[in-house]
Every structure is written in structure tokens, then in C-alpha cells.
Amino acid sequence: MAQFSYLVMNGGQVVDGVLDAPSTTAAAEALSGQGMLVLQIKERSPQGVLGRIKLWLGFEVEQTLGIKEQVRFCRDLGMLLDGGLPLVRSLWLVTRSLGDQSTSGIYRGIGAEVSKGKPLSVALALYPGAFSPQLVAMLEVGEATGQIPLVLKQFADRLDRERLLRNKVRSAMMYPVIVLVVTAVLTLYLSLKIVPTFAKIFRDFDLQLPLVTQGVLLLSVVLRTYFLQLAVATAAAATALKAYVKTEPGLAWLAELKREAPIFKTLFMTELMERFFANLAIMLSSGVSVLQSLQILQQSFPDDPPLAKAARQVLETISKGKPIAEGLKLTGQFDETMTETVGVGEEVGRVTETMDRIATQQREKLDCFIVDLATLMEPVLIIAVGAVVGTIVSALFLPMIELSQLRPG
């Protein structure tokens, strides 16, 4: 038997745990038979050193869907259901129109489970790599209220906004990364191909070289002598870093690094705040309770343990009968404007609208920041590239000026 970790809703509470079962379906049936709503279930990763190495290096295979595929699935399925087609037939049509070699297995599996009489929410929970606990919880409410098409549309819209937001963040990061890579490649080319030619000339004429020229020549010698060792060491360091950031301490370290990075911390924190409030708003608008939403939200930030911890702290605070705004304030993760705005929303009974408004403000703030960042980074990076290349070129041509003065006539 295999071991499966699960996330279920039981008596209004989200509970996690582990159980033994011969398959994912059998595990889901065992939990459902106890009156629990399965939000997520997946086979546990192999234990021991070998299992961890496989996980770190990305060898663990899990059936997944990208954000684009999830958006198309939810939108197409919602449209078919809204048109009056039965769920099983709608899933069959979605499988035919969207299913390719990598995704058809997921869609067929969902259709097979629904054909057996299982709710759509339970079927989706069997594919934790493809569908989030948020969607499962929202669908459970939608199934009870007959609003499945609306829930699917709302979730698709939210995913699409998240995709666009992440693309903007990646675009903002891409320009400086490309410039840095070009600078590194250009530096390597000059050091390995051009500098050695000048070094030979300098040796032949026994010139007294400036300090900057000596430094460039030394860099060239080190790169040419130890290039293979440096390349292997860089690859090993990158592999070790990739492995480390998949561990809990590594995730915490990376999250802290993002939060403290000069300039870019605003970019990362604004995106996190938007995700937090937008995800909370969409679950509340779908009828999921505040407590259940916060319990699920803890699972939504594997890339930022501090924010997952904040969701847990807010949950503990409001479980004691205190307002959401107070819980947000106690975490220290949210600024005063956000907590005060949520407090006002609680007072007037418009918490969901308030959460959505904060998320919208964060998206607008991020858009403005990205524009400002691009305006700021362009001249800075141009100056940086010019400084690096200029230093190497000037280091090579300063001795050539001295050499020209030594020639007769």
C-alpha cells in the first residue's frame, strides 16, 4: 500500500493527515465514506535520501495543468454547463476539444469519476497537481447551491488575472537578467579571446602596466586556466541551490531574500498581497466561510512560508471571536492601510468587497511600479554594461598609448 497525504473539510473545519490506501481513488473513497469533503489528496513523496534527491532534482512526476490549461478547462466546462448540457457530456466534450497527450489523462480521469456518481469537486481533488483546494472548496459550495457554472467562471477569471500578474512580474525581472547575461558573456569573450592577444604584446615590449590593466590580465589568466573547474563549480552550486530552495529552510530563506531585496522587494510583496486578498475574496464571494477560506489559504503560499504563517495566525485570532482586521494587524505582514480598510469593511458588512478592492489596488500599484522600474532600470543597466566593457577596453588601450609614444619619430 502507498501512503497518501490529504486535505479534507470535516464538520466545517479543514483537516490534513495521512492514510494508507492501494490507490488515490481508494483513498478518496475512504475519506468520502466518512462524510468528509476531499479538498486535496496525493501520494507522499518517497522517503529517505534517494527519495529526497529525486524530489529536489525534479524527478517526481505528477499530473499537472498549467494556468492556461486550467483557465480553458474552467471556462469551457462552465460555458457548456451554463448551456444546459449534463456534466458527464460536458466533460467528454472538454476532453475532446482540450485534451492532448499531456492533459487528456486528467480530463478522462475526472470524467470517469463523475460517471461513477462522484461530485465534480471530489473528482478534481484527486488531481492536486492540476487543481487547487480553493477550486475544490468553491465547487463544493457551488454544487450545493446549483451555481457550478458561475463558480467555474469566477475561478477562471481569477486565474487569468493571476497569470497576467505573474507575466508582468517576470517581464519586469527579464530585462535586467538578459542584460546581466549579455554582460557576462561579453566579459567572458573579451577575457578569453581578446585580452590574451594584448597580453602577448605587453609581454613582448616589457611595459609597465597600470593597475587596472594588471587586474584585467589576471582575470583573463584565471578564466582561461580554471574555466572548466569554474563551470563545473557553477553548475554544482546551481544544482545545490535548486535542491535547497525546495526544502522548508530553503523556501523560508528565499522568501526572506525576496522581502529584503533592494528595489525588487516592492515588486514581490505587492504581488503576494494581491494574491492573498484576491484569493480570499473569491472564496468568500463563492460562499466559503472565512474560517475555511483561511485554512485553505495556508496551502496557497508554498513559495512564501511567512504569508502562509500569517494566514494561520489570522485564523487563530478570528477563531477566538476577534475581527479579521485585528488578526491581520497582529501578523505584522500587512500595512496599516490594509488592516484599517478591512476593519471598515467588517463594520459595514462588506468584507468581500473590501478584500476585492484591496486586491485591485495592489494590481494597480504593481502596474505603476513596473513602469517606474523599467524607466529606472534602463539607464542604470546601460551605465553598468558600459562601465564593465569600458573598464576592460580602457585597461587594454592605456598601455597601447604608452607603446605608441615609445616608437621613434
Summary of the structure (lengths in Angstrom):
residues: 409
radius of gyration: 28.1
end to end distance: 91.2
largest distance: 100.4
contacts: 1242
relative contact order: 0.09
helix: 75%
strand: 6%
